[in-house]
Amino acid sequence: MLPRLGERGVEPLVMKLLAGVIFFGLALTVGVALYTQLGRGISSSTAFQLSAEPSSLRVGIPENGENTATVRISVTRIAGYDKTVFLSATPSLPGVFLQFSPSGGTPDFYSTLQIRVTPSASPATVTLTLRARGEDGTERTCPLDLKLE
């Protein structure tokens, strides 16, 4: 036989149930809000890294012909980035020609930057800005110190 609950026993039980439902609703609301915010943070941080090896070099200015140097460019995926990325460099210098091979790809990929220096170049120390731009507008830059002597 079940014990009978008096009027005093039912009210506290209903209040406890109601408090539990309210607490569960609040916890669910907070949990959904956190999940949504964290999800946005993860999706907005998908991108890529850009690096150059070496990060500085010297190239002599020839009397005739050309001198060349190469730099290894790495484009590394972060958190599933799957867009095509295109490479470029600035500024352009008289007598200095820059060519990426390949000029783009989907991360992870490597490229070789060939630097060709001709007699029309002038002695200078300059920081080139290597730029990787994704087809979605995401952009990363990396410095390359170049000394022409």
C-alpha positions in Angstrom: 0.0 0.0 0.0 1.3 3.4 -1.0 1.6 6.1 1.7 -0.8 8.9 1.2 0.6 12.4 0.8 -1.1 15.1 2.7 -1.6 18.5 1.4 1.7 19.6 2.8 3.6 16.7 1.0 2.2 17.5 -2.5 3.1 21.1 -2.7 6.8 20.7 -2.0 7.0 17.9 -4.5 5.3 20.1 -7.2 7.6 23.0 -6.4 10.7 20.7 -6.7 9.5 19.5 -10.1 8.8 23.0 -11.3 12.2 24.2 -10.1 13.8 21.2 -11.9 12.0 22.1 -15.1 13.0 25.7 -14.9 16.7 24.8 -14.1 16.7 22.3 -17.0 15.3 25.0 -19.4 17.9 27.6 -18.3 20.8 25.0 -18.6 19.6 24.1 -22.1 19.4 27.7 -23.1 22.9 28.5 -21.8 24.2 25.3 -23.4 22.8 26.1 -26.8 24.1 29.7 -26.6 27.6 28.5 -25.7 27.6 25.8 -28.5 26.5 28.4 -31.0 29.2 30.9 -30.0 32.0 28.3 -29.9 30.8 26.9 -33.2 31.1 30.4 -34.8 34.5 30.9 -33.3 35.8 27.7 -34.8 34.3 28.3 -38.3 35.6 31.9 -38.4 39.1 30.7 -37.4 39.5 28.4 -40.3 42.3 29.8 -42.4 45.9 29.0 -43.3 49.4 30.0 -42.4 52.1 31.4 -44.7 55.8 31.1 -44.1 59.1 31.5 -46.1 62.4 29.6 -45.7 64.8 31.4 -45.6 63.2 34.6 -44.4 66.1 36.7 -45.5 68.7 36.4 -48.3 71.4 38.3 -50.3 71.6 38.3 -54.0 74.4 39.8 -56.0 73.7 42.2 -58.9 75.4 40.7 -62.0 77.4 42.6 -64.6 75.6 40.6 -67.2 73.1 37.8 -67.3 71.2 37.2 -64.1 71.7 35.8 -60.6 68.9 33.7 -59.1 67.9 32.6 -55.6 65.0 30.5 -54.4 62.8 30.6 -51.4 60.5 27.8 -50.2 57.0 29.0 -49.4 54.7 26.9 -47.2 50.9 27.4 -47.1 49.5 25.3 -44.2 45.8 24.6 -43.5 44.2 25.6 -40.2 41.0 23.9 -39.1 39.9 22.4 -42.4 40.4 25.4 -44.7 39.7 24.1 -48.2 39.7 27.2 -50.5 42.2 27.9 -53.3 45.0 30.3 -52.2 46.9 32.5 -54.6 50.5 33.9 -53.9 51.9 37.3 -54.8 54.7 39.6 -53.6 55.2 43.4 -53.3 56.9 45.7 -54.0 58.1 45.3 -57.5 61.7 46.4 -58.0 63.5 47.4 -61.2 65.7 44.6 -62.5 64.2 42.0 -60.0 61.7 39.4 -61.2 59.7 37.2 -58.8 58.0 34.0 -59.9 56.0 31.6 -57.8 55.8 28.0 -58.9 53.0 27.0 -58.5 51.3 30.4 -58.0 48.5 28.9 -55.9 46.8 25.8 -54.6 44.7 24.3 -51.8 46.5 24.1 -48.5 48.6 22.3 -47.5 51.0 23.1 -50.4 54.5 24.3 -51.1 55.6 26.8 -53.7 59.0 27.9 -54.8 59.7 31.6 -55.2 62.4 32.2 -57.8 64.1 35.6 -57.5 66.0 36.7 -60.7 68.2 39.7 -60.5 69.5 41.4 -63.6 72.2 44.1 -64.2 69.5 46.8 -64.2 68.8 46.3 -60.4 70.2 48.8 -57.9 71.8 48.0 -54.6 69.2 48.0 -51.9 67.9 46.4 -48.8 64.1 45.9 -49.0 61.5 43.9 -47.2 59.2 42.1 -49.6 55.7 41.3 -48.5 54.7 37.8 -49.5 50.9 37.6 -49.7 48.6 34.5 -49.8 45.0 35.3 -50.6 42.2 32.7 -50.4 39.4 32.8 -52.9 37.1 33.7 -50.0 39.2 36.9 -49.2 41.2 35.4 -46.3 44.7 36.8 -46.4 48.0 36.2 -44.7 51.3 37.9 -45.2 54.9 37.1 -44.5 58.0 39.3 -44.7 61.1 38.4 -46.8 64.2 40.5 -46.3 66.1 40.9 -49.5 69.5 42.5 -49.9 70.7 43.3 -53.4 74.5 43.9 -53.5 
